[in-house]
Amino acid sequence: MTRRANGEGSVSERKDGRWEGAAYVLLADGTYARRRVYGRTRQEASRRLTEIVSRSQGGLPADATEWTVERFLTYWLDQVVKPTRKPKTYEGYELVARVHLIPALGRKRLHRLTAADVRLFVKRVESAKPPPSTRLVQQVHAVLRNALQAAVREELIGRNVASLVQVASPSYDVNRGLTVAQARKLLAVSRDNRLHALYVLAVYLGLRRGELLGLQWRDVDLDAGLVEVRSSLQRVGGELRAVTPKTRSSRRTVPLIGLCGEALGEHRAAQDAERAAAGLAWLDTGYVFTTGAGTPIEPANLRRSWYPLRDAAGLGPVRLHDLRHTCVSLLLDLGAPPHVVREIVGHADLSVTMMIYAHASQEDKRTALGRLDDRLR
């Protein structure tokens, strides 16, 4: 045995001819435990031992050799994701971990997970039957990458091997939304619908579905002509909950101009009449848009109102979310500054606002090329 200075561990030759180094080092939980390293020569074992001892003396814990991928994913979801992320995000991460990551990678030692392991795992996901969407593959990879990055931050592993593996990015079809004529037709068709004001706000202000259904009367000031977007209605854990908006920039205050204020004023009067007619059966929840009993509207059920209106207006397979894109495109068409449009609709980044507008119609392209033709002739 080759003795080293106190605290530096020891190096000895094994019966199989390899060399072994051992020392007490710092672990991730703050305790110390004896860890061993190996080498084909004494110098190699001594070098590896010096590395882990130096890390320990510098306050960096040794790799968590006792952690499996499943154990860390469980810890990460409960201690990191759940307290800091939105409930819907936690549900999505937990589902991916339970269905995809743990069955395939759960038994592997966290510190021994390699880029090759991740690459083979991604290929197995891609080759599943029926074939998964590109978006699903990206989501599975993203959850693993985010989890391993947390392990790096907590110094359980030295690097994030999932970040070394590339997956295909999904392509999205972005619809610019409705034309001016189509938007007018929709608002005319919805005039007698009890949720007419909801569609007005969707077209004029570009509110998301959850933001519309999460709007409460305390957020609306008809006298000042302002509406504050500060919550989003989502189904989380089997119950409807008002959560904070999607991003920090999603929380915003927007003016109520023209038809917006008029439609909300009429909607409040109609809701008061519904409350009076329902009597004790009415549940006063404070939401602007409710069922006939005053309860919040299930987000998935809004399509029962949207689809008939869409068909009556002759809009084809237009999504409710496309009304948000309509707001962006029409405002930019009118010359509104992009940064103002971004603040109205609550995009996190200006590039998102401009990406929607970039999907120009064939008529827009024809007009632009016609102007170029006029200039060059």
Helices and strands as residue ranges (DSSP letters): E 2-3, E 10-13, E 19-26, E 32-39, H 42-57, H 69-76, I 77-81, H 82-84, H 87-96, I 97-101, H 102-105, G 110-112, H 115-126, H 134-153, G 161-164, H 180-189, G 190-192, H 196-205, H 209-214, G 217-219, E 220-221, E 226-229, E 232-236, E 239-243, G 248-250, E 252-255, H 259-278, G 279-281, G 299-302, H 303-312, H 322-333, H 338-345, H 350-358, H 362-376
